[in-house]
Amino acid sequence: MNMTDTVDPLIEVIDIQKHYQRLRAVDGVSLSIGRGSCFGLLGPNGAGKTTLIEIIEDIIDPTGGTILYKGASRAAQFRQEVGIMFQQTALLSFLTVAETLQTFSRLYDNTEPISHLIQLCHLEEVKGQLNDKISGGQKQRLLLALALLNRPELVFLDEPSTGLDPQARRNLWDIIKTVKSQGRTIVLTTHYMEEAEKLCDDIAIMDKGKVIARGEPQALIQIHCRRATLSVPKDQFPEKPDTLQGFINERGDRIQIRTENVNAVVGQLLSMGVDMRGVNVKTPTLEDVFLKLTGRSLRE
Amino acid sequence: MRFKRLWAIFNARNREFFRDRAAFGWNFLFPFLIILGFGVIFKGDYQSQFKVGLFPIPHDASVNSSKDFLPDSFATFKAISFVGFETRVQGMDKLKHHKIDLLIEAGTQPILYWVSDSSPSGAIAERLLKGALAPPETSNRFEKKDIQGLQVRYIDWLFPGVLGMNMMFSALYGVGWVVVRYRKNGVLKRLKATPLTAFEYLAAQLLSRIFLLMFTLVIVWVGCDLLLGFRVYGSLLNLFLVFLAGSTCMTSLGLVIASRGTSEEFTNGVLNFISWPMMFLSEVWFSIEGAPAWLQASAKIFPLTHLLKAARQVMNEGQGLWAVMPEITILYAMTLVFLLFGAALFSWNK
């Protein structure tokens, strides 16, 4: 598959490398990001995601390779048109949330009204509070608001929900979905599969500085992990399962059936009189894709 | 360059300074306390420079009533303070550890005394004692003349030094250390992601710190002047211009330190390495007149030396702006060099 083959690319990454002495943090990555898409960069800690994204953001220089934005080298205007939410950022101390937004808004030519951003990112209640007095979730929403301040065409979100509780994470996802619905291009790095599956329509999986898979989430799952797993209690499992369309193995007090045709197997189990209330079905996820491709878990 | 961006960072930095109440208070309180403390200590014309021990002085007896046997000019000399000991052993112990300069056995004739050969103060105290014992006719060989013209109190001489020192610490740490901390915790990286240029950022830091230094200077000056009544023989405006040149120069030096690095510990070491010699060699507390020539020449590499020289010329000697122009020129020349270095070395994230 050609990693750079995207219709109407906003960003083109061509053979990017970043070496730190012997470490190849990014090792010859080429890809393109389509205009208006939400592109997810997945990988475990240390895969090179943040290094790659910071090279694209023009925060660090690559050892080699080229980045094109709208088909040309990034000019000064690039900073006016992109919004960035870094993985770890401290904010100016002793400023309130509203003052922080005002300060940053003065750094751009074309900005969103601050009241809109406060509303969009649910910061109404904390707008008068000092930055260091707000919670982790509120801080992430403030950082997202800062990234959206300049009406960016391209938004980079580096691990936006890391460290947040499930509720705060879902709140952040809702905001990102709103941003996505406005037609902006989003580049998201994460090691949460659920986040990538819910938000991204194009994914690249990175490991050891390389992109090892690329495509839409469901397509990746279809290509690499086609089999779902049905788990049946051992005491309900039919005595003669020979006709079941799948691979069968025993796991403790349950029998697992791995199959590409879930519907057919479910039909067969019903016809054999198995009580489906005790049957679990696990469909493959991006985690399974990653596990299959690298032999490691995404969070390792 | 966009002035709007520079102004945004300038304002943000000033807000941080004024809202950080602990640091804000300390910036005013520190020089104020130093000046006030020294004002109290040196309110008289003399200070006790030498300590002379007397023994045996019983525990409940006053040392003053036991020094009648000493020559009057020695016993009543304001530069000498007397300390009583019950035994010779106690006195010798203090003498050996340079806690006192001279030890005398009370009531002896001839006077028995002990002095440490390795103590310069002891040698002077011994000379004072011997001089006091000399025949009166020897004093006819000298005639005392009063100093003509301006008389400068020590506190008036010290005041510009303490203000300059405060300015130095505030400029170096307020820019050098703070910017390195911002680099370490990612604030600079966040700013780099915006259209803000390095020049705009550095200029905002420079202007903000100069503004804060001059603001602090005026407040501390007025507060100390109300309490201690400083004598300024020159023009206050000239003095302001001298301090403005000094604050600009030292803030620029802070920018050089701030230009690189993410380790606060290392930066702290560099700041100490620069600020401590500057404090001692730039004549904040004492003059280095009479020190080796190479040491006096070395002191000229410090901006604080030139700032204090010019400030004292205006404040203590009543000199005009033209007289201190060489120092001001040197300060601005240093500023230019520091700014060029700082801008060339500056990195947002390294």
Interface residues (C-beta under 8 A of the other chain):
Chain A: E57 I59 I60 A76 R79 Q80 V82 I84 F86 Q88 T89 A90 L91 L92 S93 F94 L95 E99 Q102 T103 F104 R106 L107 Y108 D109 L146
Chain B: K4 R5 W7 A8 I9 N11 A12 R15 E16 R19 D20 Y182 N185 G186 V187 K189 R190 L191 K192 A193 T194 P195 L196 W348 N349
